[in-house]
């Protein structure tokens, strides 16, 4: 009995220490991002690339359906592969771009301060910002595409009909795009519903144009 209590107490301490460590790491990350004023950049990367990922998957779904495709496996494979490719290219692009920008700002700051800032808090914050921007740029389109494709996964395993899955995917994607705009409206202090409708209209229009071009070929 004592051994069991001792093991429980030891496990509880380990969990507490783990939670504490994670909390401290998150706080440090927030401090670094605040120091470099990176939250606005990360927010833009998240929204722009989520929009791209969602529209890419929506284009594959509606385009394939309009062309007579009825195999969810093919749509999922093509759409997710394209979104993952977007994510990888976004990771490399953001990594190189943000690295160049941060190095430029660091050199300007060093000239003003007449000091070498390599290894300083500012230098570490800049590096964390570069990595964070690249990760957000990579994950945003992939996650958005997976959200849009979720009903097709159910269709793949026969849980719902293909037609219902396509309809659900379209509605889910449009709803997701609306929420991106709604979020931007909240952040900007404007009217969230108006921003949501702007994003929804843009997504719907771009999808319509894309499918019209595809059907003309």
Secondary structure as UniProt FT lines:
FT   HELIX           2..35
FT   TURN            36..37
FT   HELIX           39..66
FT   TURN            67..68
FT   HELIX           72..113
FT   TURN            118..119
FT   HELIX           121..156
FT   TURN            157..158
FT   HELIX           162..188
FT   HELIX           192..216
//
